[in-house]
Amino acid sequence: MNTEDINRLIEALREEITQLGEMLALQQEQQVLIIERKPQELIAKVNEITTQEKRMQGARVQREEARLALITQAGGEPDMPFSDLIASTPTDYQPLLDAQRREINVQIQNVNRWVRQNHLLLDRSLKLMQDIMQNVFPAQAAPKTYGRSGAVSQTAPPPSTLYEGII
């Protein structure tokens, strides 16, 4: 097996770990901005996160290309599990590749957890602001009703003819 391709995969995995770490840091910074209620900075942070997502995607593509090159060299199928690919490499490389694989999986779980937390915080903030707006401007707020699909409808119900008849 060509050590150049193995080293290419190792570098691609390192880059992916780095990009995931950057995303984790951005998610943590975003949460601080949400909690501190800094909307202008939050918008800028969302733009940074979008840019980082593109970097992560690029790192993932590089890793996948390196993985496929190594699989081709090993004579495996494109859908070969990563653990089988690691087992087909020389024993000197296996601990490093396995550690990188585990680190990437942990980082992905951490990023996903922070994304979910931030989403919940933003959702709660939005609902709080909607409630405040309804309390401040009750005449402008349409009552929440359930539509035929069972979801909350934001449209006001049609006027009641019974009500018009009483007045």
VOPAGU-2260 file (C-alpha; in pm, 1 decimal, decimal comma):
REM VOPAGU-2260
SITE   aa  ch    i         X         Y         Z
SITE  MET   A    0       0,0       0,0       0,0
SITE  ASN   A    1     130,7     342,2     -99,8
SITE  THR   A    2     233,1     545,9     207,1
SITE  GLU   A    3     178,1     867,6      11,7
SITE  ASP   A    4    -195,8     791,5     -11,1
SITE  ILE   A    5    -205,6     695,4     356,8
SITE  ASN   A    6     -38,5    1024,3     449,9
SITE  ARG   A    7    -283,3    1209,8     226,2
SITE  LEU   A    8    -572,1    1048,6     417,1
SITE  ILE   A    9    -408,5    1133,6     752,1
SITE  GLU   A   10    -373,4    1498,1     647,8
SITE  ALA   A   11    -732,5    1508,2     522,8
SITE  LEU   A   12    -853,3    1366,6     855,0
SITE  ARG   A   13    -646,0    1625,8    1044,9
SITE  GLU   A   14    -799,1    1903,5     837,7
SITE  GLU   A   15   -1149,3    1772,3     901,1
SITE  ILE   A   16   -1080,9    1760,6    1276,2
SITE  THR   A   17    -954,1    2119,7    1260,4
SITE  GLN   A   18   -1260,5    2241,2    1070,5
SITE  LEU   A   19   -1496,8    2061,9    1310,5
SITE  GLY   A   20   -1314,3    2225,1    1602,5
SITE  GLU   A   21   -1358,0    2565,6    1440,3
SITE  MET   A   22   -1729,9    2499,4    1395,3
SITE  LEU   A   23   -1760,8    2394,9    1758,9
SITE  ALA   A   24   -1595,0    2718,8    1869,1
SITE  LEU   A   25   -1830,5    2922,3    1648,9
SITE  GLN   A   26   -2133,5    2741,5    1790,9
SITE  GLN   A   27   -2016,4    2815,8    2144,0
SITE  GLU   A   28   -1964,4    3182,7    2056,5
SITE  GLN   A   29   -2309,6    3191,4    1897,4
SITE  GLN   A   30   -2467,1    3059,0    2215,6
SITE  VAL   A   31   -2306,6    3336,8    2419,0
SITE  LEU   A   32   -2447,5    3594,1    2176,4
SITE  ILE   A   33   -2793,7    3438,1    2199,3
SITE  ILE   A   34   -2786,9    3440,4    2578,3
SITE  GLU   A   35   -2651,7    3796,4    2591,9
SITE  ARG   A   36   -2916,6    3905,2    2337,5
SITE  LYS   A   37   -2684,4    4067,8    2086,5
SITE  PRO   A   38   -2872,9    4044,3    1756,5
SITE  GLN   A   39   -2628,3    4238,0    1537,4
SITE  GLU   A   40   -2333,4    4028,5    1647,7
SITE  LEU   A   41   -2548,1    3717,1    1612,7
SITE  ILE   A   42   -2616,9    3794,2    1246,4
SITE  ALA   A   43   -2243,6    3830,8    1183,1
SITE  LYS   A   44   -2181,1    3502,0    1365,7
SITE  VAL   A   45   -2439,9    3325,1    1149,1
SITE  ASN   A   46   -2248,2    3443,2     842,8
SITE  GLU   A   47   -1924,7    3307,4     991,9
SITE  ILE   A   48   -2095,9    2975,6    1061,7
SITE  THR   A   49   -2218,1    2956,9     701,5
SITE  THR   A   50   -1863,2    3015,1     577,5
SITE  GLN   A   51   -1732,9    2750,6     816,9
SITE  GLU   A   52   -1991,2    2500,7     691,0
SITE  LYS   A   53   -1843,1    2542,8     343,2
SITE  ARG   A   54   -1492,5    2484,7     478,9
SITE  MET   A   55   -1611,2    2172,3     659,1
SITE  GLN   A   56   -1771,0    2045,7     339,2
SITE  GLY   A   57   -1445,3    2105,0     152,9
SITE  ALA   A   58   -1249,8    1912,3     416,4
SITE  ARG   A   59   -1502,7    1629,5     397,9
SITE  VAL   A   60   -1468,0    1613,2      18,4
SITE  GLN   A   61   -1086,6    1596,6      48,8
SITE  ARG   A   62   -1115,3    1320,2     306,8
SITE  GLU   A   63   -1355,7    1125,0      88,8
SITE  GLU   A   64   -1125,2    1156,7    -213,4
SITE  ALA   A   65    -829,1    1035,1      -8,5
SITE  ARG   A   66   -1037,1     749,7     132,4
SITE  LEU   A   67   -1152,1     637,8    -213,0
SITE  ALA   A   68    -794,1     649,3    -346,8
SITE  LEU   A   69    -678,5     428,2     -61,7
SITE  ILE   A   70    -971,9     188,8    -108,0
SITE  THR   A   71    -894,0     159,1    -477,9
SITE  GLN   A   72    -534,5      79,2    -392,3
SITE  ALA   A   73    -647,5    -183,8    -141,0
SITE  GLY   A   74    -882,3    -337,6    -399,1
SITE  GLY   A   75   -1193,6    -269,3    -191,8
SITE  GLU   A   76   -1541,3    -149,7    -279,4
SITE  PRO   A   77   -1630,6     223,7    -259,1
SITE  ASP   A   78   -1872,6     152,5      28,2
SITE  MET   A   79   -1603,2     -26,0     231,1
SITE  PRO   A   80   -1639,4      63,0     601,4
SITE  PHE   A   81   -1371,4     292,9     736,5
SITE  SER   A   82   -1279,2      38,1    1004,2
SITE  ASP   A   83   -1205,9    -219,8     731,2
SITE  LEU   A   84    -996,5      35,2     545,5
SITE  ILE   A   85    -795,7     104,2     860,7
SITE  ALA   A   86    -741,3    -269,9     908,7
SITE  SER   A   87    -602,9    -294,9     554,5
SITE  THR   A   88    -332,7     -32,1     620,9
SITE  PRO   A   89      10,1    -114,9     766,9
SITE  THR   A   90      -3,8    -170,0    1143,7
SITE  ASP   A   91     211,2     138,3    1210,9
SITE  TYR   A   92     -66,4     363,9    1075,2
SITE  GLN   A   93    -367,2     189,3    1227,4
SITE  PRO   A   94    -365,6     349,8    1576,1
SITE  LEU   A   95    -339,2     702,8    1432,0
SITE  LEU   A   96    -612,0     646,8    1172,5
SITE  ASP   A   97    -842,3     490,4    1430,5
SITE  ALA   A   98    -781,8     775,2    1677,1
SITE  GLN   A   99    -858,7    1030,7    1406,7
SITE  ARG   A  100   -1176,3     845,1    1308,3
SITE  ARG   A  101   -1294,1     839,3    1671,5
SITE  GLU   A  102   -1207,3    1207,5    1720,3
SITE  ILE   A  103   -1406,5    1307,6    1413,5
SITE  ASN   A  104   -1707,6    1112,4    1538,9
SITE  VAL   A  105   -1684,8    1279,0    1881,6
SITE  GLN   A  106   -1647,7    1623,9    1724,2
SITE  ILE   A  107   -1951,2    1565,8    1500,6
SITE  GLN   A  108   -2158,4    1467,4    1803,9
SITE  ASN   A  109   -2040,8    1776,4    1994,1
SITE  VAL   A  110   -2115,9    2011,6    1705,5
SITE  ASN   A  111   -2460,6    1856,7    1659,5
SITE  ARG   A  112   -2535,2    1897,0    2031,0
SITE  TRP   A  113   -2439,9    2266,2    2025,4
SITE  VAL   A  114   -2640,6    2324,1    1706,8
SITE  ARG   A  115   -2950,3    2171,0    1869,6
SITE  GLN   A  116   -2901,3    2377,7    2186,8
SITE  ASN   A  117   -2861,9    2699,1    1988,7
SITE  HIS   A  118   -3166,2    2615,5    1780,0
SITE  LEU   A  119   -3373,6    2563,7    2095,5
SITE  LEU   A  120   -3249,8    2890,7    2244,8
SITE  LEU   A  121   -3330,2    3082,1    1926,6
SITE  ASP   A  122   -3671,6    2917,3    1901,3
SITE  ARG   A  123   -3755,5    3009,0    2260,8
SITE  SER   A  124   -3635,1    3364,6    2206,8
SITE  LEU   A  125   -3853,7    3397,3    1900,5
SITE  LYS   A  126   -4159,9    3263,8    2082,6
SITE  LEU   A  127   -4093,6    3500,6    2372,9
SITE  MET   A  128   -4072,8    3796,4    2134,0
SITE  GLN   A  129   -4396,4    3690,7    1963,6
SITE  ASP   A  130   -4570,4    3671,5    2303,0
SITE  ILE   A  131   -4437,5    4015,0    2397,7
SITE  MET   A  132   -4557,3    4159,5    2065,1
SITE  GLN   A  133   -4902,0    4006,8    2118,6
SITE  ASN   A  134   -4922,6    4159,4    2466,5
SITE  VAL   A  135   -4804,4    4502,0    2350,0
SITE  PHE   A  136   -5019,1    4509,4    2034,5
SITE  PRO   A  137   -5314,1    4276,5    2104,6
SITE  ALA   A  138   -5536,5    4421,2    1831,1
SITE  GLN   A  139   -5276,7    4348,6    1562,6
SITE  ALA   A  140   -5209,2    3994,5    1676,4
SITE  ALA   A  141   -5420,6    3728,1    1513,7
SITE  PRO   A  142   -5542,9    3462,8    1754,7
SITE  LYS   A  143   -5380,2    3125,4    1717,5
SITE  THR   A  144   -5623,7    2861,6    1600,7
SITE  TYR   A  145   -5586,4    2506,3    1482,5
SITE  GLY   A  146   -5646,7    2437,8    1115,7
SITE  ARG   A  147   -5779,4    2122,5     952,4
SITE  SER   A  148   -5428,8    1974,9     942,3
SITE  GLY   A  149   -5397,8    2003,1    1321,7
SITE  ALA   A  150   -5126,2    2267,3    1303,9
SITE  VAL   A  151   -5152,6    2612,5    1455,9
SITE  SER   A  152   -5279,8    2858,9    1198,2
SITE  GLN   A  153   -5171,1    3220,5    1214,1
SITE  THR   A  154   -5475,2    3345,6    1023,1
SITE  ALA   A  155   -5769,8    3489,5    1206,3
SITE  PRO   A  156   -6088,5    3282,2    1199,2
SITE  PRO   A  157   -6377,4    3414,7     989,6
SITE  PRO   A  158   -6614,1    3650,7    1172,8
SITE  SER   A  159   -6899,8    3482,2    1349,8
SITE  THR   A  160   -7248,0    3561,4    1217,0
SITE  LEU   A  161   -7385,6    3483,6    1562,6
SITE  TYR   A  162   -7172,9    3758,9    1712,7
SITE  GLU   A  163   -7283,2    4007,0    1446,3
SITE  GLY   A  164   -7645,9    3918,3    1511,9
SITE  ILE   A  165   -7621,3    3989,9    1885,7
SITE  ILE   A  166   -7473,9    4335,1    1840,9
